[in-house]
Amino acid sequence: MKKTGFCGLVIACLLFLSGCTMMNEEKIKLRDLDFTVLSQEMIPQQLLPIIEEKKTGAFQITYKDNANLYICIGYGEQKTGGYSIAVNELYLTDSNIVIDTSLLGPEPSEKEDPQPSYPYIVVKTEYLEQTVTFE
């Protein structure tokens, strides 16, 4: 009985490790993607109500039209203003598009706005069929 349990554990570990290898293979960068961070005025009208509805919580959504892919990432309610979002990477792999962003806090020299804020970013890139992976 103990030998069977040990063998099962070894098999489970091997499957887990092979799964990790497969996941790493998916993330081999083929090329960086060019992108534009959109101002409020440049966001497609169909996308604005969706963002407005979701902005109080963290969200990750995509929107496609005939020529472009829009990637939207929100970090939910923050206690003050002054936050920004950095795009660390946006690249294409064999199977997906990977985007990595970071929420940046207010600069210490900035006077904190006591009003809550809802930082989000909308990135426009070329239209591709791959699934977007958020990191």
A tleap script that builds the chain and sets N, CA, C and O, in Angstrom:
source leaprc.protein.ff14SB
mol = sequence {
  NMET LYS LYS THR GLY PHE CYS GLY LEU VAL
  ILE ALA CYS LEU LEU PHE LEU SER GLY CYS
  THR MET MET ASN GLU GLU LYS ILE LYS LEU
  ARG ASP LEU ASP PHE THR VAL LEU SER GLN
  GLU MET ILE PRO GLN GLN LEU LEU PRO ILE
  ILE GLU GLU LYS LYS THR GLY ALA PHE GLN
  ILE THR TYR LYS ASP ASN ALA ASN LEU TYR
  ILE CYS ILE GLY TYR GLY GLU GLN LYS THR
  GLY GLY TYR SER ILE ALA VAL ASN GLU LEU
  TYR LEU THR ASP SER ASN ILE VAL ILE ASP
  THR SER LEU LEU GLY PRO GLU PRO SER GLU
  LYS GLU ASP PRO GLN PRO SER TYR PRO TYR
  ILE VAL VAL LYS THR GLU TYR LEU GLU GLN
  THR VAL THR PHE CGLU
}
set mol.1.N position { 0.824 -1.194 0.000 }
set mol.1.CA position { 0.000 0.000 0.000 }
set mol.1.C position { 0.866 1.254 0.000 }
set mol.1.O position { 0.593 2.194 -0.747 }
set mol.2.N position { 1.901 1.279 0.826 }
set mol.2.CA position { 2.774 2.441 0.871 }
set mol.2.C position { 3.534 2.603 -0.441 }
set mol.2.O position { 3.764 3.724 -0.893 }
set mol.3.N position { 3.924 1.483 -1.054 }
set mol.3.CA position { 4.657 1.526 -2.307 }
set mol.3.C position { 3.778 2.113 -3.410 }
set mol.3.O position { 4.267 2.885 -4.234 }
set mol.4.N position { 2.497 1.763 -3.442 }
set mol.4.CA position { 1.566 2.283 -4.437 }
set mol.4.C position { 1.387 3.789 -4.254 }
set mol.4.O position { 1.374 4.534 -5.234 }
set mol.5.N position { 1.253 4.233 -3.029 }
set mol.5.CA position { 1.114 5.660 -2.742 }
set mol.5.C position { 2.350 6.435 -3.158 }
set mol.5.O position { 2.238 7.535 -3.699 }
set mol.6.N position { 3.537 5.871 -2.910 }
set mol.6.CA position { 4.791 6.512 -3.293 }
set mol.6.C position { 4.887 6.610 -4.808 }
set mol.6.O position { 5.276 7.649 -5.341 }
set mol.7.N position { 4.530 5.524 -5.509 }
set mol.7.CA position { 4.574 5.529 -6.983 }
set mol.7.C position { 3.612 6.576 -7.539 }
set mol.7.O position { 3.931 7.280 -8.497 }
set mol.8.N position { 2.443 6.670 -6.933 }
set mol.8.CA position { 1.466 7.677 -7.371 }
set mol.8.C position { 2.010 9.082 -7.185 }
set mol.8.O position { 1.814 9.949 -8.037 }
set mol.9.N position { 2.690 9.302 -6.075 }
set mol.9.CA position { 3.286 10.606 -5.800 }
set mol.9.C position { 4.360 10.932 -6.821 }
set mol.9.O position { 4.421 12.057 -7.317 }
set mol.10.N position { 5.208 9.963 -7.141 }
set mol.10.CA position { 6.267 10.161 -8.130 }
set mol.10.C position { 5.652 10.485 -9.490 }
set mol.10.O position { 6.118 11.394 -10.177 }
set mol.11.N position { 4.605 9.748 -9.887 }
set mol.11.CA position { 3.955 9.992 -11.176 }
set mol.11.C position { 3.323 11.381 -11.193 }
set mol.11.O position { 3.421 12.096 -12.190 }
set mol.12.N position { 2.681 11.762 -10.102 }
set mol.12.CA position { 2.069 13.090 -10.024 }
set mol.12.C position { 3.130 14.186 -10.152 }
set mol.12.O position { 2.914 15.185 -10.838 }
set mol.13.N position { 4.275 13.999 -9.490 }
set mol.13.CA position { 5.362 14.982 -9.577 }
set mol.13.C position { 5.890 15.077 -11.003 }
set mol.13.O position { 6.139 16.175 -11.502 }
set mol.14.N position { 6.061 13.937 -11.659 }
set mol.14.CA position { 6.552 13.940 -13.033 }
set mol.14.C position { 5.569 14.641 -13.972 }
set mol.14.O position { 5.981 15.405 -14.845 }
set mol.15.N position { 4.282 14.384 -13.794 }
set mol.15.CA position { 3.286 15.065 -14.616 }
set mol.15.C position { 3.303 16.569 -14.360 }
set mol.15.O position { 3.207 17.368 -15.291 }
set mol.16.N position { 3.426 16.941 -13.098 }
set mol.16.CA position { 3.494 18.359 -12.754 }
set mol.16.C position { 4.697 19.020 -13.409 }
set mol.16.O position { 4.573 20.095 -13.996 }
set mol.17.N position { 5.862 18.383 -13.310 }
set mol.17.CA position { 7.072 18.948 -13.883 }
set mol.17.C position { 6.994 19.013 -15.404 }
set mol.17.O position { 7.460 19.985 -16.000 }
set mol.18.N position { 6.420 18.009 -16.038 }
set mol.18.CA position { 6.291 18.058 -17.493 }
set mol.18.C position { 5.307 19.149 -17.897 }
set mol.18.O position { 5.484 19.780 -18.939 }
set mol.19.N position { 4.274 19.382 -17.089 }
set mol.19.CA position { 3.339 20.470 -17.341 }
set mol.19.C position { 4.014 21.814 -17.244 }
set mol.19.O position { 3.732 22.711 -18.039 }
set mol.20.N position { 4.902 21.968 -16.282 }
set mol.20.CA position { 5.642 23.223 -16.144 }
set mol.20.C position { 6.519 23.445 -17.364 }
set mol.20.O position { 6.637 24.573 -17.843 }
set mol.21.N position { 7.132 22.396 -17.871 }
set mol.21.CA position { 7.969 22.521 -19.054 }
set mol.21.C position { 7.127 22.959 -20.239 }
set mol.21.O position { 7.546 23.820 -21.012 }
set mol.22.N position { 5.950 22.378 -20.389 }
set mol.22.CA position { 5.078 22.750 -21.492 }
set mol.22.C position { 4.648 24.207 -21.375 }
set mol.22.O position { 4.572 24.912 -22.381 }
set mol.23.N position { 4.369 24.663 -20.165 }
set mol.23.CA position { 3.976 26.051 -19.975 }
set mol.23.C position { 5.111 26.989 -20.346 }
set mol.23.O position { 4.875 28.026 -20.965 }
set mol.24.N position { 6.345 26.641 -19.976 }
set mol.24.CA position { 7.483 27.480 -20.313 }
set mol.24.C position { 7.703 27.540 -21.814 }
set mol.24.O position { 8.092 28.585 -22.337 }
set mol.25.N position { 7.459 26.430 -22.525 }
set mol.25.CA position { 7.632 26.412 -23.964 }
set mol.25.C position { 6.663 27.371 -24.643 }
set mol.25.O position { 7.001 27.970 -25.665 }
set mol.26.N position { 5.459 27.524 -24.087 }
set mol.26.CA position { 4.473 28.422 -24.663 }
set mol.26.C position { 4.922 29.880 -24.592 }
set mol.26.O position { 4.456 30.704 -25.378 }
set mol.27.N position { 5.796 30.202 -23.686 }
set mol.27.CA position { 6.174 31.591 -23.472 }
set mol.27.C position { 7.464 31.992 -24.180 }
set mol.27.O position { 8.081 32.990 -23.808 }
set mol.28.N position { 7.879 31.242 -25.182 }
set mol.28.CA position { 9.051 31.636 -25.948 }
set mol.28.C position { 8.653 32.808 -26.833 }
set mol.28.O position { 7.769 32.694 -27.682 }
set mol.29.N position { 9.308 33.914 -26.622 }
set mol.29.CA position { 8.964 35.144 -27.317 }
set mol.29.C position { 9.363 35.044 -28.787 }
set mol.29.O position { 10.518 34.769 -29.112 }
set mol.30.N position { 8.394 35.270 -29.666 }
set mol.30.CA position { 8.681 35.338 -31.098 }
set mol.30.C position { 9.080 36.747 -31.491 }
set mol.30.O position { 10.038 36.953 -32.237 }
set mol.31.N position { 8.323 37.727 -30.973 }
set mol.31.CA position { 8.631 39.129 -31.257 }
set mol.31.C position { 7.853 40.034 -30.314 }
set mol.31.O position { 6.789 39.668 -29.814 }
set mol.32.N position { 8.403 41.221 -30.080 }
set mol.32.CA position { 7.685 42.245 -29.333 }
set mol.32.C position { 6.599 42.810 -30.237 }
set mol.32.O position { 6.754 42.854 -31.457 }
set mol.33.N position { 5.513 43.236 -29.635 }
set mol.33.CA position { 4.428 43.865 -30.382 }
set mol.33.C position { 4.462 45.371 -30.173 }
set mol.33.O position { 4.656 45.846 -29.054 }
set mol.34.N position { 4.275 46.112 -31.244 }
set mol.34.CA position { 4.141 47.558 -31.137 }
set mol.34.C position { 2.779 47.855 -30.527 }
set mol.34.O position { 1.806 47.150 -30.795 }
set mol.35.N position { 2.711 48.890 -29.715 }
set mol.35.CA position { 1.443 49.230 -29.081 }
set mol.35.C position { 1.372 50.717 -28.805 }
set mol.35.O position { 2.377 51.427 -28.799 }
set mol.36.N position { 0.145 51.161 -28.576 }
set mol.36.CA position { -0.129 52.537 -28.189 }
set mol.36.C position { -1.005 52.511 -26.954 }
set mol.36.O position { -1.998 51.783 -26.909 }
set mol.37.N position { -0.648 53.296 -25.952 }
set mol.37.CA position { -1.500 53.473 -24.782 }
set mol.37.C position { -2.492 54.570 -25.140 }
set mol.37.O position { -2.104 55.680 -25.507 }
set mol.38.N position { -3.774 54.247 -25.030 }
set mol.38.CA position { -4.812 55.169 -25.474 }
set mol.38.C position { -5.249 56.123 -24.367 }
set mol.38.O position { -5.390 55.739 -23.206 }
set mol.39.N position { -5.456 57.370 -24.759 }
set mol.39.CA position { -6.061 58.334 -23.840 }
set mol.39.C position { -7.562 58.061 -23.796 }
set mol.39.O position { -8.088 57.333 -24.638 }
set mol.40.N position { -8.233 58.629 -22.843 }
set mol.40.CA position { -9.673 58.443 -22.659 }
set mol.40.C position { -10.432 58.735 -23.959 }
set mol.40.O position { -11.373 58.019 -24.302 }
set mol.41.N position { -10.031 59.767 -24.669 }
set mol.41.CA position { -10.723 60.184 -25.885 }
set mol.41.C position { -10.547 59.195 -27.037 }
set mol.41.O position { -11.374 59.163 -27.948 }
set mol.42.N position { -9.497 58.397 -27.014 }
set mol.42.CA position { -9.192 57.482 -28.116 }
set mol.42.C position { -9.756 56.074 -27.914 }
set mol.42.O position { -9.690 55.252 -28.827 }
set mol.43.N position { -10.303 55.786 -26.743 }
set mol.43.CA position { -10.863 54.461 -26.456 }
set mol.43.C position { -12.150 54.300 -27.277 }
set mol.43.O position { -12.981 55.208 -27.290 }
set mol.44.N position { -12.328 53.160 -27.961 }
set mol.44.CA position { -13.558 52.954 -28.737 }
set mol.44.C position { -14.810 53.117 -27.872 }
set mol.44.O position { -14.846 52.684 -26.720 }
set mol.45.N position { -15.821 53.744 -28.443 }
set mol.45.CA position { -17.058 54.040 -27.716 }
set mol.45.C position { -17.738 52.788 -27.159 }
set mol.45.O position { -18.381 52.851 -26.111 }
set mol.46.N position { -17.604 51.657 -27.846 }
set mol.46.CA position { -18.228 50.420 -27.379 }
set mol.46.C position { -17.548 49.889 -26.118 }
set mol.46.O position { -18.152 49.141 -25.350 }
set mol.47.N position { -16.307 50.272 -25.913 }
set mol.47.CA position { -15.514 49.767 -24.793 }
set mol.47.C position { -15.697 50.586 -23.516 }
set mol.47.O position { -15.573 50.048 -22.416 }
set mol.48.N position { -15.987 51.863 -23.648 }
set mol.48.CA position { -16.086 52.751 -22.476 }
set mol.48.C position { -17.107 52.294 -21.430 }
set mol.48.O position { -16.776 52.291 -20.245 }
set mol.49.N position { -18.337 51.908 -21.808 }
set mol.49.CA position { -19.288 51.486 -20.766 }
set mol.49.C position { -18.854 50.205 -20.049 }
set mol.49.O position { -19.155 50.025 -18.869 }
set mol.50.N position { -18.160 49.330 -20.743 }
set mol.50.CA position { -17.676 48.095 -20.125 }
set mol.50.C position { -16.627 48.425 -19.064 }
set mol.50.O position { -16.658 47.889 -17.957 }
set mol.51.N position { -15.707 49.307 -19.416 }
set mol.51.CA position { -14.668 49.724 -18.466 }
set mol.51.C position { -15.307 50.419 -17.265 }
set mol.51.O position { -14.947 50.154 -16.118 }
set mol.52.N position { -16.243 51.297 -17.537 }
set mol.52.CA position { -16.916 52.033 -16.452 }
set mol.52.C position { -17.603 51.071 -15.484 }
set mol.52.O position { -17.577 51.280 -14.272 }
set mol.53.N position { -18.211 50.030 -16.016 }
set mol.53.CA position { -18.910 49.045 -15.194 }
set mol.53.C position { -17.951 48.225 -14.333 }
set mol.53.O position { -18.291 47.853 -13.210 }
set mol.54.N position { -16.767 47.945 -14.848 }
set mol.54.CA position { -15.829 47.037 -14.178 }
set mol.54.C position { -14.759 47.742 -13.349 }
set mol.54.O position { -14.051 47.079 -12.591 }
set mol.55.N position { -14.619 49.046 -13.466 }
set mol.55.CA position { -13.449 49.742 -12.920 }
set mol.55.C position { -13.294 49.684 -11.395 }
set mol.55.O position { -12.187 49.889 -10.898 }
set mol.56.N position { -14.353 49.415 -10.641 }
set mol.56.CA position { -14.229 49.385 -9.182 }
set mol.56.C position { -13.462 48.155 -8.694 }
set mol.56.O position { -12.937 48.154 -7.580 }
set mol.57.N position { -13.397 47.126 -9.509 }
set mol.57.CA position { -12.633 45.923 -9.179 }
set mol.57.C position { -11.546 45.705 -10.211 }
set mol.57.O position { -11.559 46.331 -11.271 }
set mol.58.N position { -10.617 44.836 -9.914 }
set mol.58.CA position { -9.566 44.512 -10.882 }
set mol.58.C position { -10.215 43.815 -12.084 }
set mol.58.O position { -11.125 43.002 -11.922 }
set mol.59.N position { -9.738 44.140 -13.284 }
set mol.59.CA position { -10.280 43.502 -14.474 }
set mol.59.C position { -9.213 43.365 -15.562 }
set mol.59.O position { -8.217 44.088 -15.583 }
set mol.60.N position { -9.456 42.423 -16.453 }
set mol.60.CA position { -8.610 42.165 -17.617 }
set mol.60.C position { -9.538 41.774 -18.750 }
set mol.60.O position { -10.149 40.705 -18.713 }
set mol.61.N position { -9.651 42.628 -19.754 }
set mol.61.CA position { -10.546 42.329 -20.871 }
set mol.61.C position { -9.857 42.663 -22.193 }
set mol.61.O position { -8.912 43.449 -22.246 }
set mol.62.N position { -10.356 42.046 -23.242 }
set mol.62.CA position { -9.878 42.361 -24.578 }
set mol.62.C position { -11.071 42.728 -25.447 }
set mol.62.O position { -12.204 42.320 -25.193 }
set mol.63.N position { -10.782 43.506 -26.471 }
set mol.63.CA position { -11.800 43.924 -27.432 }
set mol.63.C position { -11.125 43.963 -28.787 }
set mol.63.O position { -10.014 44.477 -28.917 }
set mol.64.N position { -11.794 43.419 -29.805 }
set mol.64.CA position { -11.224 43.402 -31.149 }
set mol.64.C position { -12.177 44.083 -32.117 }
set mol.64.O position { -13.395 43.936 -32.021 }
set mol.65.N position { -11.601 44.833 -33.051 }
set mol.65.CA position { -12.366 45.291 -34.193 }
set mol.65.C position { -11.673 44.732 -35.433 }
set mol.65.O position { -10.851 43.824 -35.309 }
set mol.66.N position { -11.973 45.233 -36.591 }
set mol.66.CA position { -11.415 44.658 -37.812 }
set mol.66.C position { -9.909 44.856 -37.967 }
set mol.66.O position { -9.257 44.075 -38.660 }
set mol.67.N position { -9.360 45.861 -37.351 }
set mol.67.CA position { -7.952 46.175 -37.556 }
set mol.67.C position { -7.097 46.129 -36.299 }
set mol.67.O position { -5.874 46.028 -36.398 }
set mol.68.N position { -7.707 46.201 -35.120 }
set mol.68.CA position { -6.932 46.361 -33.889 }
set mol.68.C position { -7.409 45.447 -32.777 }
set mol.68.O position { -8.553 44.993 -32.757 }
set mol.69.N position { -6.496 45.194 -31.855 }
set mol.69.CA position { -6.784 44.489 -30.616 }
set mol.69.C position { -6.578 45.487 -29.491 }
set mol.69.O position { -5.557 46.173 -29.440 }
set mol.70.N position { -7.550 45.569 -28.587 }
set mol.70.CA position { -7.467 46.457 -27.428 }
set mol.70.C position { -7.372 45.591 -26.182 }
set mol.70.O position { -8.211 44.719 -25.958 }
set mol.71.N position { -6.356 45.832 -25.379 }
set mol.71.CA position { -6.153 45.089 -24.143 }
set mol.71.C position { -6.362 46.072 -22.995 }
set mol.71.O position { -5.701 47.108 -22.924 }
set mol.72.N position { -7.282 45.736 -22.104 }
set mol.72.CA position { -7.648 46.637 -21.011 }
set mol.72.C position { -7.342 45.955 -19.684 }
set mol.72.O position { -7.738 44.814 -19.447 }
set mol.73.N position { -6.636 46.669 -18.833 }
set mol.73.CA position { -6.289 46.141 -17.520 }
set mol.73.C position { -6.591 47.216 -16.486 }
set mol.73.O position { -6.122 48.349 -16.592 }
set mol.74.N position { -7.384 46.841 -15.481 }
set mol.74.CA position { -7.709 47.747 -14.394 }
set mol.74.C position { -7.269 47.159 -13.070 }
set mol.74.O position { -7.298 45.944 -12.879 }
set mol.75.N position { -6.867 48.012 -12.173 }
set mol.75.CA position { -6.378 47.569 -10.869 }
set mol.75.C position { -7.358 47.833 -9.741 }
set mol.75.O position { -7.001 47.712 -8.569 }
set mol.76.N position { -8.581 48.189 -10.078 }
set mol.76.CA position { -9.595 48.377 -9.044 }
set mol.76.C position { -9.415 49.675 -8.275 }
set mol.76.O position { -8.570 50.506 -8.606 }
set mol.77.N position { -10.224 49.824 -7.250 }
set mol.77.CA position { -10.213 51.058 -6.463 }
set mol.77.C position { -8.936 51.178 -5.646 }
set mol.77.O position { -8.521 50.238 -4.969 }
set mol.78.N position { -8.323 52.355 -5.724 }
set mol.78.CA position { -7.159 52.705 -4.901 }
set mol.78.C position { -7.595 53.850 -3.981 }
set mol.78.O position { -8.456 54.654 -4.341 }
set mol.79.N position { -7.005 53.912 -2.817 }
set mol.79.CA position { -7.462 54.872 -1.801 }
set mol.79.C position { -7.213 56.330 -2.179 }
set mol.79.O position { -7.914 57.226 -1.708 }
set mol.80.N position { -6.211 56.565 -3.030 }
set mol.80.CA position { -5.880 57.938 -3.426 }
set mol.80.C position { -5.650 57.995 -4.935 }
set mol.80.O position { -5.683 56.977 -5.626 }
set mol.81.N position { -5.418 59.198 -5.420 }
set mol.81.CA position { -5.059 59.394 -6.820 }
set mol.81.C position { -3.553 59.301 -6.993 }
set mol.81.O position { -2.831 58.992 -6.044 }
set mol.82.N position { -3.080 59.568 -8.202 }
set mol.82.CA position { -1.644 59.601 -8.468 }
set mol.82.C position { -1.054 58.295 -8.948 }
set mol.82.O position { 0.160 58.203 -9.125 }
set mol.83.N position { -1.875 57.281 -9.166 }
set mol.83.CA position { -1.375 55.993 -9.638 }
set mol.83.C position { -1.227 56.007 -11.150 }
set mol.83.O position { -1.932 56.729 -11.855 }
set mol.84.N position { -0.304 55.201 -11.629 }
set mol.84.CA position { -0.152 55.000 -13.065 }
set mol.84.C position { 0.152 53.528 -13.316 }
set mol.84.O position { 0.429 52.772 -12.385 }
set mol.85.N position { 0.096 53.138 -14.572 }
set mol.85.CA position { 0.330 51.754 -14.949 }
set mol.85.C position { 1.415 51.713 -16.013 }
set mol.85.O position { 1.364 52.455 -16.994 }
set mol.86.N position { 2.395 50.843 -15.814 }
set mol.86.CA position { 3.485 50.668 -16.776 }
set mol.86.C position { 3.276 49.360 -17.529 }
set mol.86.O position { 2.907 48.347 -16.935 }
set mol.87.N position { 3.511 49.387 -18.831 }
set mol.87.CA position { 3.517 48.169 -19.635 }
set mol.87.C position { 4.961 47.682 -19.659 }
set mol.87.O position { 5.820 48.291 -20.296 }
set mol.88.N position { 5.219 46.588 -18.964 }
set mol.88.CA position { 6.569 46.035 -18.897 }
set mol.88.C position { 6.916 45.281 -20.171 }
set mol.88.O position { 8.024 45.406 -20.693 }
set mol.89.N position { 5.959 44.493 -20.673 }
set mol.89.CA position { 6.187 43.719 -21.885 }
set mol.89.C position { 4.870 43.461 -22.601 }
set mol.89.O position { 3.822 43.312 -21.973 }
set mol.90.N position { 4.945 43.411 -23.919 }
set mol.90.CA position { 3.846 42.966 -24.754 }
set mol.90.C position { 4.489 42.236 -25.916 }
set mol.90.O position { 5.164 42.847 -26.744 }
set mol.91.N position { 4.280 40.927 -25.980 }
set mol.91.CA position { 4.946 40.144 -27.013 }
set mol.91.C position { 4.098 38.975 -27.474 }
set mol.91.O position { 3.121 38.589 -26.833 }
set mol.92.N position { 4.507 38.423 -28.610 }
set mol.92.CA position { 3.823 37.312 -29.239 }
set mol.92.C position { 4.606 36.027 -29.036 }
set mol.92.O position { 5.829 36.012 -29.169 }
set mol.93.N position { 3.896 34.942 -28.710 }
set mol.93.CA position { 4.495 33.603 -28.643 }
set mol.93.C position { 3.815 32.753 -29.716 }
set mol.93.O position { 2.968 33.248 -30.460 }
set mol.94.N position { 4.183 31.483 -29.794 }
set mol.94.CA position { 3.539 30.581 -30.753 }
set mol.94.C position { 2.038 30.491 -30.529 }
set mol.94.O position { 1.268 30.375 -31.482 }
set mol.95.N position { 1.627 30.543 -29.277 }
set mol.95.CA position { 0.230 30.265 -28.977 }
set mol.95.C position { -0.556 31.430 -28.382 }
set mol.95.O position { -1.781 31.348 -28.297 }
set mol.96.N position { 0.104 32.511 -27.967 }
set mol.96.CA position { -0.648 33.594 -27.348 }
set mol.96.C position { 0.088 34.922 -27.405 }
set mol.96.O position { 1.224 35.019 -27.868 }
set mol.97.N position { -0.604 35.936 -26.914 }
set mol.97.CA position { -0.044 37.273 -26.736 }
set mol.97.C position { 0.120 37.445 -25.234 }
set mol.97.O position { -0.807 37.177 -24.471 }
set mol.98.N position { 1.282 37.886 -24.812 }
set mol.98.CA position { 1.556 38.050 -23.385 }
set mol.98.C position { 1.709 39.539 -23.084 }
set mol.98.O position { 2.453 40.254 -23.754 }
set mol.99.N position { 0.983 39.983 -22.057 }
set mol.99.CA position { 1.127 41.353 -21.585 }
set mol.99.C position { 1.445 41.332 -20.095 }
set mol.99.O position { 0.823 40.601 -19.324 }
set mol.100.N position { 2.416 42.139 -19.705 }
set mol.100.CA position { 2.826 42.245 -18.310 }
set mol.100.C position { 2.793 43.726 -17.946 }
set mol.100.O position { 3.460 44.542 -18.581 }
set mol.101.N position { 2.020 44.065 -16.930 }
set mol.101.CA position { 1.916 45.449 -16.480 }
set mol.101.C position { 2.189 45.538 -14.989 }
set mol.101.O position { 2.161 44.539 -14.271 }
set mol.102.N position { 2.451 46.752 -14.543 }
set mol.102.CA position { 2.667 47.012 -13.115 }
set mol.102.C position { 1.920 48.273 -12.715 }
set mol.102.O position { 1.870 49.250 -13.462 }
set mol.103.N position { 1.344 48.231 -11.527 }
set mol.103.CA position { 0.720 49.419 -10.949 }
set mol.103.C position { 1.793 50.198 -10.209 }
set mol.103.O position { 2.488 49.660 -9.347 }
set mol.104.N position { 1.919 51.467 -10.554 }
set mol.104.CA position { 2.907 52.336 -9.912 }
set mol.104.C position { 2.186 53.299 -8.986 }
set mol.104.O position { 1.220 53.950 -9.382 }
set mol.105.N position { 2.657 53.385 -7.758 }
set mol.105.CA position { 2.032 54.255 -6.765 }
set mol.105.C position { 2.379 55.709 -6.984 }
set mol.105.O position { 3.235 56.037 -7.805 }
set mol.106.N position { 1.715 56.578 -6.250 }
set mol.106.CA position { 2.005 58.008 -6.344 }
set mol.106.C position { 3.437 58.303 -5.916 }
set mol.106.O position { 3.973 57.652 -5.020 }
set mol.107.N position { 4.038 59.270 -6.551 }
set mol.107.CA position { 5.377 59.712 -6.163 }
set mol.107.C position { 5.293 60.344 -4.774 }
set mol.107.O position { 4.311 61.013 -4.452 }
set mol.108.N position { 6.326 60.129 -3.948 }
set mol.108.CA position { 6.290 60.717 -2.599 }
set mol.108.C position { 6.170 62.243 -2.620 }
set mol.108.O position { 5.606 62.833 -1.699 }
set mol.109.N position { 6.697 62.880 -3.665 }
set mol.109.CA position { 6.643 64.336 -3.743 }
set mol.109.C position { 5.256 64.838 -4.161 }
set mol.109.O position { 4.938 66.013 -3.975 }
set mol.110.N position { 4.425 63.942 -4.729 }
set mol.110.CA position { 3.083 64.345 -5.135 }
set mol.110.C position { 2.201 64.539 -3.917 }
set mol.110.O position { 2.259 63.778 -2.951 }
set mol.111.N position { 1.392 65.568 -3.987 }
set mol.111.CA position { 0.407 65.769 -2.934 }
set mol.111.C position { -0.705 64.759 -3.166 }
set mol.111.O position { -1.325 64.744 -4.230 }
set mol.112.N position { -0.957 63.918 -2.175 }
set mol.112.CA position { -1.943 62.864 -2.334 }
set mol.112.C position { -3.350 63.429 -2.441 }
set mol.112.O position { -3.766 64.282 -1.657 }
set mol.113.N position { -4.068 62.925 -3.434 }
set mol.113.CA position { -5.471 63.258 -3.614 }
set mol.113.C position { -6.267 62.324 -2.708 }
set mol.113.O position { -6.181 61.106 -2.862 }
set mol.114.N position { -7.038 62.866 -1.769 }
set mol.114.CA position { -7.749 61.998 -0.828 }
set mol.114.C position { -8.905 61.226 -1.470 }
set mol.114.O position { -9.486 60.347 -0.834 }
set mol.115.N position { -9.241 61.541 -2.708 }
set mol.115.CA position { -10.328 60.852 -3.401 }
set mol.115.C position { -9.838 59.511 -3.954 }
set mol.115.O position { -8.706 59.419 -4.427 }
set mol.116.N position { -10.667 58.483 -3.902 }
set mol.116.CA position { -10.265 57.197 -4.491 }
set mol.116.C position { -10.096 57.335 -6.006 }
set mol.116.O position { -10.710 58.193 -6.641 }
set mol.117.N position { -9.256 56.477 -6.563 }
set mol.117.CA position { -9.056 56.454 -8.011 }
set mol.117.C position { -9.216 55.026 -8.511 }
set mol.117.O position { -9.209 54.075 -7.729 }
set mol.118.N position { -9.359 54.891 -9.811 }
set mol.118.CA position { -9.604 53.591 -10.438 }
set mol.118.C position { -8.669 53.450 -11.640 }
set mol.118.O position { -9.104 53.552 -12.787 }
set mol.119.N position { -7.390 53.216 -11.373 }
set mol.119.CA position { -6.431 53.191 -12.483 }
set mol.119.C position { -6.655 52.014 -13.430 }
set mol.119.O position { -6.833 50.870 -13.011 }
set mol.120.N position { -6.641 52.333 -14.703 }
set mol.120.CA position { -6.712 51.307 -15.738 }
set mol.120.C position { -5.938 51.795 -16.952 }
set mol.120.O position { -5.631 52.980 -17.082 }
set mol.121.N position { -5.634 50.862 -17.828 }
set mol.121.CA position { -4.901 51.185 -19.044 }
set mol.121.C position { -5.563 50.456 -20.204 }
set mol.121.O position { -6.038 49.330 -20.056 }
set mol.122.N position { -5.590 51.112 -21.359 }
set mol.122.CA position { -6.073 50.495 -22.584 }
set mol.122.C position { -4.932 50.581 -23.597 }
set mol.122.O position { -4.462 51.664 -23.947 }
set mol.123.N position { -4.508 49.413 -24.049 }
set mol.123.CA position { -3.398 49.300 -24.994 }
set mol.123.C position { -3.961 48.851 -26.335 }
set mol.123.O position { -4.723 47.886 -26.402 }
set mol.124.N position { -3.588 49.547 -27.399 }
set mol.124.CA position { -4.009 49.169 -28.748 }
set mol.124.C position { -2.819 48.573 -29.488 }
set mol.124.O position { -1.735 49.157 -29.508 }
set mol.125.N position { -3.026 47.403 -30.100 }
set mol.125.CA position { -1.983 46.748 -30.875 }
set mol.125.C position { -2.619 46.144 -32.121 }
set mol.125.O position { -3.825 46.272 -32.332 }
set mol.126.N position { -1.823 45.497 -32.928 }
set mol.126.CA position { -2.338 44.895 -34.153 }
set mol.126.C position { -3.312 43.761 -33.849 }
set mol.126.O position { -3.204 43.084 -32.827 }
set mol.127.N position { -4.258 43.571 -34.756 }
set mol.127.CA position { -5.246 42.497 -34.598 }
set mol.127.C position { -4.571 41.160 -34.855 }
set mol.127.O position { -4.008 40.934 -35.927 }
set mol.128.N position { -4.630 40.283 -33.873 }
set mol.128.CA position { -4.107 38.918 -33.981 }
set mol.128.C position { -5.137 37.977 -33.379 }
set mol.128.O position { -5.902 38.367 -32.497 }
set mol.129.N position { -5.157 36.736 -33.857 }
set mol.129.CA position { -6.141 35.752 -33.397 }
set mol.129.C position { -5.755 35.104 -32.062 }
set mol.129.O position { -6.616 34.502 -31.419 }
set mol.130.N position { -4.512 35.203 -31.628 }
set mol.130.CA position { -4.070 34.518 -30.415 }
set mol.130.C position { -4.789 35.034 -29.171 }
set mol.130.O position { -5.255 36.172 -29.115 }
set mol.131.N position { -4.857 34.155 -28.184 }
set mol.131.CA position { -5.418 34.482 -26.884 }
set mol.131.C position { -4.431 35.365 -26.112 }
set mol.131.O position { -3.217 35.207 -26.237 }
set mol.132.N position { -4.957 36.279 -25.328 }
set mol.132.CA position { -4.120 37.172 -24.513 }
set mol.132.C position { -3.909 36.528 -23.147 }
set mol.132.O position { -4.858 36.080 -22.504 }
set mol.133.N position { -2.656 36.491 -22.719 }
set mol.133.CA position { -2.293 36.010 -21.383 }
set mol.133.C position { -1.825 37.213 -20.576 }
set mol.133.O position { -0.928 37.944 -20.997 }
set mol.134.N position { -2.437 37.412 -19.422 }
set mol.134.CA position { -2.113 38.545 -18.564 }
set mol.134.C position { -1.153 38.069 -17.472 }
set mol.134.O position { -1.409 37.069 -16.801 }
set mol.135.N position { -0.058 38.790 -17.304 }
set mol.135.CA position { 0.905 38.455 -16.236 }
set mol.135.C position { 0.989 39.572 -15.239 }
set mol.135.O position { 1.742 39.480 -14.270 }
savepdb mol mol.pdb
quit
